Amino acid sequence: MRLFSIHVIDDEELIRDSITTAFADTYRIETFPSAEPALAAMQANLPDLVLLDIGLPGMDGLQALEEIRQRHPGLRVVMITAFEEIDTVVRAMKLGAYDYVVKPLQMAGLEATVRNALETVRLQNEVQTLQQQFLQTHIPCFIAQSDVIQDVMAFVGQVAQSPDTPILIQGDTGTGKELVASTIHYQSPNFKGPFVTVNCATIPKDLLESEMFGYEKGAFSGAGAAGKRGLVEMAAGGTLFLDEIGDLNLRAQAKLLRFLEQGEYYRVGGVHMKTLQTRVISATNQDLDAMIAKREFRKDLYFRLGVVKVKIPSLNARPDDILPLARHFMVEFGEKFAKSTTVLSPAAEKALLSHNWTGNVRELKNVIERGMLTAADPTLTSADLGLESSFESPESVADSSVMGFPPIPPDGLDLNALERSMEKYYIEAAMEMVGGNESRAAGLLGLNHHTFRYRRKKILSGDP
């Protein structure tokens, strides 16, 4: 079991020795007579807790505390003061000190303070571990190799640290906007609170306001006798994710703006103001600027929702992520369908890389699910996926045929032989692409099944 480490910074040798003697068997103790060498040591080896004397020579304790908070904002610091001077103690607490103790030190009291501070550290580390485990298990956005998505996720990790700053996620359909919103929530201080998702496009516009903000008894015809909590209320202390925010009607937009600015709202039919704190993350694939120009979306709400904007690139813009994501989904659906299919065939990889992913990650997931459901072998083939590879797309067929035409020699050429050679090539390529399924191969070449079978049989027999 790892021992917690404590840095003791005090100019009195007796104090340093006393604390070392008292805690040496329980914690790893390192002592410093002044702030400067302690700050330098923290750069190489950050402790779990700092015991910091206020009355230090050179840089005093309050200056050192301020420096520690700037360099290591999550580090717990307990101040040691020679006398309980209220102004100094208050300033230390405002600067971010966890607690304080007064000289002469009572070891029992100091031990309790240290124990409580390190219990907070332990819980914080536990939460971070749980967050990482959840993200690695549930968030495919992290299974990525491209620089573009890694930059996005690094930015997401930074903006997640605020508990209430509104964030607007923009991206095409299927890029994983809800996954990014979930990532923000589980990396935020609201980690233990609820993550409530609202798809504004699926709620009837005349019910949207009451669903979001709730309603009181008798607010409208059909309202429940006891009223109803709204989705905003359910997200208290956590995160409210508003997907398809562009579908929010103007009346609901006005109420949402008030809530974002002041943390206040009224239930439908209510007269008592309610207040709560939650982070609002919104997402859209619509052009909100165009909607603002048409007066379909409030400009002030747009600016408030987009305090921080996260743009999710399309899957076509990050091809390095296609195969890692595909393999991740293969593992997921292999467990779901109890399949031992674990390998992509070279043709399947080529097909995945050449496909135009207009549906983005969602389309890729659906393609892999279909393939894993129908796969009968340990290797997932392009036939299982039902995709055309790039060299067999209409554009590339045209390119390859043009490039494959030999120049006409001076003494001429056998056009019939050339046609038979091209026909044989494309029939064999189509059959390989679809794993030997004649009906699908015929479709790729624009032939009915009967004609395809006749021409293939003729080629295989070698008949002219």
C-alpha positions as CSV (number, residue, x, y, z in Angstrom):
1,M,0.0,0.0,0.0
2,R,1.4,3.4,-1.0
3,L,2.2,5.8,1.9
4,F,1.0,9.3,1.5
5,S,3.8,11.9,1.3
6,I,3.9,15.1,3.3
7,H,6.2,18.1,2.9
8,V,6.8,20.0,6.1
9,I,8.0,23.7,5.6
10,D,9.0,25.4,8.8
11,D,12.1,27.4,9.9
12,E,12.1,25.9,13.4
13,E,14.1,22.6,13.5
14,L,12.3,21.5,16.6
15,I,8.9,21.6,14.8
16,R,10.3,19.8,11.8
17,D,11.8,17.1,14.0
18,S,8.7,16.7,16.1
19,I,6.4,16.2,13.1
20,T,8.9,13.8,11.5
21,T,9.0,11.7,14.7
22,A,5.3,11.7,15.1
23,F,4.4,10.7,11.5
24,A,7.5,8.8,10.2
25,D,5.9,5.4,10.7
26,T,2.6,6.4,8.9
27,Y,3.7,8.8,6.1
28,R,6.7,9.7,4.0
29,I,8.0,13.0,5.5
30,E,10.3,15.4,3.8
31,T,11.2,18.7,5.6
32,F,12.4,22.1,4.4
33,P,13.5,25.2,6.4
34,S,12.2,27.7,3.9
35,A,9.8,27.9,1.0
36,E,12.2,28.3,-2.0
37,P,13.8,24.8,-1.8
38,A,10.4,23.2,-1.1
39,L,8.9,24.7,-4.2
40,A,11.8,23.5,-6.3
41,A,11.4,20.0,-4.8
42,M,7.7,19.9,-5.7
43,Q,8.6,20.3,-9.4
44,A,10.2,16.9,-9.4
45,N,8.2,15.1,-6.7
46,L,4.8,16.4,-5.8
47,P,3.6,15.5,-2.3
48,D,0.0,14.6,-1.2
49,L,0.0,17.3,1.5
50,V,2.0,20.3,2.6
51,L,2.3,21.6,6.2
52,L,3.3,25.3,5.7
53,D,4.5,27.7,8.4
54,I,3.2,31.3,7.8
55,G,6.2,33.0,9.4
56,L,9.0,31.9,7.1
57,P,12.2,33.8,6.3
58,G,12.5,35.0,2.7
59,M,9.3,34.1,1.0
60,D,6.7,34.0,3.7
61,G,4.0,31.3,4.1
62,L,1.2,33.3,2.4
63,Q,3.4,34.1,-0.6
64,A,4.4,30.4,-0.8
65,L,0.8,29.3,-0.5
66,E,-0.1,31.6,-3.4
67,E,2.7,30.2,-5.5
68,I,1.7,26.6,-4.7
69,R,-1.9,27.2,-5.7
70,Q,-0.8,28.7,-9.0
71,R,1.6,25.8,-9.8
72,H,-0.4,22.9,-8.3
73,P,-4.0,23.9,-7.8
74,G,-5.1,20.5,-6.5
75,L,-2.5,20.3,-3.8
76,R,-3.8,20.4,-0.2
77,V,-2.0,22.8,2.2
78,V,-2.4,23.1,5.9
79,M,-1.0,26.3,7.4
80,I,0.9,26.5,10.7
81,T,0.7,29.8,12.5
82,A,2.4,30.9,15.8
83,F,-0.7,32.7,17.0
84,E,-4.3,32.7,15.8
85,E,-4.3,36.0,14.0
86,I,-7.8,36.2,12.4
87,D,-6.9,38.4,9.4
88,T,-3.9,36.2,8.5
89,V,-5.9,33.0,8.8
90,V,-8.8,34.4,6.8
91,R,-6.4,35.5,4.0
92,A,-4.8,32.0,4.0
93,M,-8.2,30.3,3.7
94,K,-9.2,32.7,0.9
95,L,-6.0,31.8,-1.0
96,G,-7.0,28.2,-0.9
97,A,-5.5,26.7,2.3
98,Y,-7.3,23.5,3.4
99,D,-7.0,24.2,7.1
100,Y,-4.7,25.6,9.7
101,V,-3.2,24.7,13.1
102,V,-1.7,26.9,15.8
103,K,1.6,26.7,17.7
104,P,2.5,25.2,20.1
105,L,1.4,22.2,18.1
106,Q,-0.9,19.6,19.8
107,M,0.1,16.4,18.0
108,A,-3.3,14.8,18.5
109,G,-5.0,17.8,16.9
110,L,-2.4,17.9,14.1
111,E,-2.8,14.2,13.4
112,A,-6.6,14.6,13.1
113,T,-6.2,17.5,10.7
114,V,-3.6,15.6,8.6
115,R,-5.8,12.5,8.5
116,N,-8.9,14.5,7.3
117,A,-6.9,16.3,4.6
118,L,-5.4,13.0,3.3
119,E,-8.8,11.3,3.4
120,T,-9.9,14.1,1.1
121,V,-6.9,13.4,-1.2
122,R,-7.7,9.7,-1.1
123,L,-11.3,10.3,-2.1
124,Q,-10.2,12.7,-4.9
125,N,-7.8,10.1,-6.3
126,E,-10.6,7.4,-6.1
127,V,-12.9,9.7,-8.1
128,Q,-10.3,10.3,-10.7
129,T,-9.6,6.5,-11.0
130,L,-13.4,5.9,-11.4
131,Q,-13.6,8.6,-14.0
132,Q,-10.8,7.1,-16.0
133,Q,-12.2,3.6,-15.8
134,F,-15.6,4.9,-16.9
135,L,-14.1,6.8,-19.8
136,Q,-12.0,3.9,-21.0
137,T,-15.0,1.6,-20.9
138,H,-17.7,3.8,-22.3
139,I,-16.3,6.6,-24.4
140,P,-15.0,5.5,-27.8
141,C,-13.9,9.0,-28.5
142,F,-10.8,8.2,-26.5
143,I,-10.0,5.2,-28.8
144,A,-8.3,7.4,-31.3
145,Q,-4.9,7.9,-32.9
146,S,-5.4,11.1,-35.0
147,D,-3.9,14.3,-33.8
148,V,-7.1,16.2,-34.6
149,I,-9.3,14.2,-32.2
150,Q,-6.6,14.0,-29.6
151,D,-6.4,17.8,-29.6
152,V,-10.2,18.0,-29.2
153,M,-10.2,15.6,-26.3
154,A,-7.3,17.5,-24.6
155,F,-9.4,20.7,-24.9
156,V,-12.4,18.9,-23.6
157,G,-10.4,17.8,-20.5
158,Q,-9.5,21.4,-19.8
159,V,-13.0,22.9,-20.1
160,A,-14.5,20.0,-18.1
161,Q,-12.8,21.4,-14.9
162,S,-15.4,24.1,-14.4
163,P,-18.7,22.9,-12.8
164,D,-21.0,25.3,-14.5
165,T,-19.5,27.0,-17.6
166,P,-21.9,26.4,-20.6
167,I,-20.5,24.5,-23.5
168,L,-21.8,24.3,-27.1
169,I,-20.8,21.2,-29.0
170,Q,-21.0,21.4,-32.8
171,G,-20.5,18.7,-35.3
172,D,-22.2,16.6,-38.0
173,T,-24.8,13.9,-37.2
174,G,-23.1,10.8,-35.8
175,T,-19.8,12.4,-34.8
176,G,-20.4,11.6,-31.1
177,K,-21.6,14.8,-29.6
178,E,-23.4,13.1,-26.8
179,L,-20.3,11.0,-26.0
180,V,-18.3,14.2,-25.7
181,A,-20.9,15.7,-23.5
182,S,-20.8,12.6,-21.3
183,T,-17.0,12.8,-21.2
184,I,-17.2,16.4,-20.0
185,H,-19.6,15.4,-17.3
186,Y,-17.5,12.5,-16.0
187,Q,-14.3,14.6,-16.0
188,S,-16.0,17.5,-14.2
189,P,-16.5,18.3,-10.5
190,N,-20.2,17.3,-11.1
191,F,-19.0,13.7,-11.7
192,K,-21.2,12.3,-8.9
193,G,-24.3,14.3,-10.0
194,P,-26.9,13.2,-12.6
195,F,-26.3,13.4,-16.4
196,V,-29.6,14.2,-17.9
197,T,-30.1,14.1,-21.7
198,V,-32.8,16.0,-23.5
199,N,-33.3,15.6,-27.2
200,C,-35.2,18.8,-28.0
201,A,-36.2,17.4,-31.4
202,T,-38.1,14.5,-30.0
203,I,-40.3,16.5,-27.6
204,P,-43.5,18.1,-29.1
205,K,-42.9,21.8,-29.2
206,D,-46.0,22.6,-27.1
207,L,-44.7,20.2,-24.3
208,L,-41.1,21.2,-24.5
209,E,-41.3,24.0,-21.8
210,S,-43.2,21.9,-19.3
211,E,-40.9,18.9,-19.9
212,M,-37.8,21.0,-19.3
213,F,-39.0,23.2,-16.4
214,G,-41.8,21.1,-14.9
215,Y,-45.3,22.2,-14.1
216,E,-47.5,22.9,-11.1
217,K,-50.9,21.3,-10.3
218,G,-53.6,22.5,-12.7
219,A,-51.1,24.4,-14.9
220,F,-52.9,23.2,-18.0
221,S,-55.5,20.7,-19.1
222,G,-54.2,17.2,-18.4
223,A,-51.6,18.4,-15.9
224,G,-50.9,15.9,-13.1
225,A,-52.6,16.4,-9.8
226,A,-49.2,16.7,-8.0
227,G,-47.4,18.6,-10.7
228,K,-44.1,17.4,-12.1
229,R,-40.4,18.0,-11.8
230,G,-38.8,19.2,-15.0
231,L,-35.6,17.9,-16.6
232,V,-33.7,21.0,-15.4
233,E,-34.6,20.1,-11.8
234,M,-33.6,16.5,-12.3
235,A,-30.1,17.7,-13.4
236,A,-29.4,19.6,-10.2
237,G,-25.8,19.3,-9.1
238,G,-24.9,17.5,-12.4
239,T,-25.1,18.2,-16.1
240,L,-28.0,19.0,-18.4
241,F,-27.3,18.0,-22.0
242,L,-29.6,19.7,-24.5
243,D,-29.2,17.8,-27.8
244,E,-30.6,19.4,-31.0
245,I,-30.7,22.8,-29.3
246,G,-31.8,24.4,-32.5
247,D,-35.3,22.8,-32.1
248,L,-36.0,24.7,-28.9
249,N,-38.9,27.1,-29.4
250,L,-38.5,30.8,-28.7
251,R,-40.5,30.8,-25.5
252,A,-38.4,28.0,-24.0
253,Q,-35.3,29.8,-25.3
254,A,-36.2,32.8,-23.2
255,K,-36.7,30.7,-20.0
256,L,-33.4,28.9,-20.7
257,L,-31.6,32.2,-21.1
258,R,-32.8,33.4,-17.7
259,F,-31.8,30.1,-16.1
260,L,-28.3,30.3,-17.6
261,E,-27.8,33.9,-16.5
262,Q,-29.3,33.8,-13.0
263,G,-29.8,30.1,-12.2
264,E,-33.6,30.9,-11.7
265,Y,-36.7,29.5,-13.3
266,Y,-40.4,29.0,-12.8
267,R,-42.4,25.8,-13.4
268,V,-45.2,26.2,-15.9
269,G,-48.1,27.6,-13.9
270,G,-45.9,28.3,-11.0
271,V,-45.5,31.6,-9.0
272,H,-42.6,30.5,-6.8
273,M,-39.1,31.1,-8.2
274,K,-36.8,28.1,-8.1
275,T,-33.0,28.2,-8.1
276,L,-30.4,25.4,-8.7
277,Q,-27.0,24.9,-10.1
278,T,-26.2,22.6,-13.0
279,R,-23.9,22.7,-16.0
280,V,-25.7,23.1,-19.4
281,I,-24.1,21.5,-22.4
282,S,-25.9,21.9,-25.7
283,A,-25.3,20.4,-29.1
284,T,-26.4,20.9,-32.6
285,N,-25.7,20.1,-36.2
286,Q,-27.7,23.0,-37.5
287,D,-26.3,26.4,-38.6
288,L,-27.3,28.6,-35.6
289,D,-26.0,31.7,-37.3
290,A,-28.4,31.2,-40.1
291,M,-31.2,30.6,-37.7
292,I,-30.4,33.8,-35.8
293,A,-30.5,35.7,-39.1
294,K,-34.0,34.2,-39.7
295,R,-35.0,35.1,-36.1
296,E,-35.5,31.5,-35.3
297,F,-32.9,31.4,-32.6
298,R,-32.0,34.1,-30.0
299,K,-28.6,35.7,-30.4
300,D,-28.2,36.3,-26.7
301,L,-28.9,32.7,-25.9
302,Y,-26.4,31.6,-28.6
303,F,-23.6,33.6,-27.0
304,R,-24.5,32.3,-23.5
305,L,-24.7,28.7,-24.6
306,G,-21.4,29.0,-26.5
307,V,-19.2,30.5,-23.7
308,V,-17.0,27.5,-24.7
309,K,-17.4,25.9,-28.1
310,V,-16.2,22.4,-29.0
311,K,-16.1,21.4,-32.7
312,I,-16.1,17.7,-33.4
313,P,-14.5,16.8,-36.7
314,S,-16.1,14.3,-39.1
315,L,-14.9,10.7,-39.3
316,N,-13.8,11.4,-42.9
317,A,-11.5,14.2,-41.5
318,R,-9.7,11.7,-39.2
319,P,-9.1,8.5,-41.2
320,D,-6.5,7.3,-38.7
321,D,-9.3,6.6,-36.2
322,I,-11.4,4.4,-38.5
323,L,-9.7,1.1,-37.9
324,P,-9.1,1.6,-34.1
325,L,-12.8,2.4,-33.7
326,A,-13.8,-0.5,-35.8
327,R,-11.8,-2.9,-33.7
328,H,-13.3,-1.4,-30.6
329,F,-16.8,-2.0,-31.9
330,M,-15.8,-5.5,-32.9
331,V,-14.9,-6.3,-29.3
332,E,-18.1,-4.7,-28.0
333,F,-20.4,-6.6,-30.4
334,G,-18.3,-9.8,-30.1
335,E,-19.2,-9.8,-26.4
336,K,-22.9,-9.0,-27.2
337,F,-23.3,-11.6,-29.8
338,A,-20.9,-14.2,-28.3
339,K,-18.8,-14.2,-31.5
340,S,-15.1,-15.1,-31.8
341,T,-14.6,-12.8,-34.8
342,T,-11.6,-10.7,-33.8
343,V,-9.7,-9.9,-37.1
344,L,-10.5,-7.6,-40.0
345,S,-9.5,-9.0,-43.4
346,P,-7.3,-6.8,-45.6
347,A,-10.2,-6.3,-48.0
348,A,-12.4,-5.3,-45.1
349,E,-9.8,-2.8,-43.8
350,K,-9.5,-1.3,-47.4
351,A,-13.3,-1.1,-47.6
352,L,-13.6,0.7,-44.3
353,L,-10.8,3.2,-45.1
354,S,-12.2,4.0,-48.6
355,H,-15.9,4.3,-47.5
356,N,-17.4,7.8,-47.4
357,W,-18.6,8.0,-43.8
358,T,-21.4,10.5,-44.1
359,G,-23.0,9.1,-40.9
360,N,-19.7,9.3,-39.1
361,V,-18.9,7.2,-36.0
362,R,-22.6,6.2,-35.6
363,E,-22.6,4.8,-39.2
364,L,-19.3,2.9,-38.5
365,K,-20.7,1.4,-35.4
366,N,-23.8,0.3,-37.3
367,V,-21.7,-1.3,-40.1
368,I,-19.6,-3.2,-37.6
369,E,-22.7,-4.4,-35.6
370,R,-24.2,-5.7,-38.9
371,G,-21.0,-7.4,-39.8
372,M,-20.5,-9.0,-36.4
373,L,-24.1,-10.2,-36.4
374,T,-23.7,-12.0,-39.7
375,A,-20.1,-13.1,-39.5
376,A,-19.5,-16.8,-39.5
377,D,-15.7,-16.9,-39.3
378,P,-13.0,-15.5,-37.0
379,T,-12.2,-12.9,-39.7
380,L,-14.6,-10.1,-40.6
381,T,-14.7,-9.7,-44.3
382,S,-15.8,-6.9,-46.6
383,A,-18.8,-9.1,-47.5
384,D,-19.9,-9.2,-43.9
385,L,-19.6,-5.4,-43.8
386,G,-21.5,-4.8,-47.0
387,L,-19.2,-2.0,-48.1
388,E,-17.6,-1.2,-51.4
389,S,-13.8,-0.7,-51.3
390,S,-12.3,2.4,-52.9
391,F,-10.9,0.7,-55.9
392,E,-14.3,-0.7,-56.7
393,S,-16.2,2.5,-56.5
394,P,-17.6,3.9,-59.8
395,E,-15.0,6.7,-59.8
396,S,-12.1,4.4,-59.2
397,V,-13.3,1.8,-61.7
398,A,-13.3,4.5,-64.3
399,D,-9.8,5.6,-63.3
400,S,-8.4,2.1,-63.3
401,S,-10.0,1.3,-66.6
402,V,-8.6,4.4,-68.2
403,M,-5.1,3.8,-66.7
404,G,-5.3,0.1,-67.8
405,F,-6.0,0.8,-71.4
406,P,-2.8,-0.1,-73.4
407,P,-1.9,2.2,-76.3
408,I,-2.9,0.9,-79.8
409,P,0.3,-0.5,-81.4
410,P,1.1,0.3,-85.0
411,D,0.0,-3.2,-86.1
412,G,-3.3,-3.0,-84.1
413,L,-4.7,-5.1,-81.2
414,D,-7.3,-7.8,-80.5
415,L,-10.3,-5.8,-79.1
416,N,-12.3,-8.9,-78.3
417,A,-9.5,-10.3,-76.3
418,L,-9.1,-7.1,-74.4
419,E,-12.8,-7.0,-73.6
420,R,-12.7,-10.6,-72.3
421,S,-9.7,-9.7,-70.1
422,M,-11.4,-6.7,-68.6
423,E,-14.6,-8.6,-68.0
424,K,-12.7,-11.4,-66.3
425,Y,-10.9,-8.9,-64.1
426,Y,-14.0,-7.1,-62.9
427,I,-16.1,-10.3,-62.3
428,E,-13.3,-11.8,-60.2
429,A,-12.8,-8.5,-58.3
430,A,-16.6,-8.2,-57.6
431,M,-16.7,-11.8,-56.3
432,E,-13.8,-11.2,-54.0
433,M,-15.2,-8.0,-52.7
434,V,-18.5,-9.6,-51.7
435,G,-17.1,-12.9,-50.4
436,G,-18.4,-15.0,-53.3
437,N,-22.0,-13.9,-53.2
438,E,-23.0,-13.9,-56.9
439,S,-26.2,-11.9,-56.4
440,R,-24.4,-9.0,-54.7
441,A,-21.5,-9.2,-57.2
442,A,-24.0,-8.9,-60.1
443,G,-25.5,-5.8,-58.4
444,L,-22.0,-4.2,-58.2
445,L,-21.6,-4.6,-61.9
446,G,-25.1,-3.5,-62.9
447,L,-26.1,-6.9,-64.1
448,N,-29.0,-9.1,-63.2
449,H,-28.1,-12.4,-61.4
450,H,-28.9,-14.6,-64.4
451,T,-26.7,-12.6,-66.8
452,F,-23.9,-12.4,-64.3
453,R,-23.9,-16.1,-63.7
454,Y,-23.9,-16.9,-67.5
455,R,-21.0,-14.5,-68.2
456,R,-19.0,-15.8,-65.2
457,K,-19.5,-19.4,-66.2
458,K,-18.4,-18.6,-69.7
459,I,-15.2,-16.9,-68.4
460,L,-14.5,-19.8,-66.1
461,S,-14.9,-22.3,-68.9
462,G,-12.5,-20.4,-71.1
463,D,-15.1,-20.2,-73.9
464,P,-14.6,-17.2,-76.2
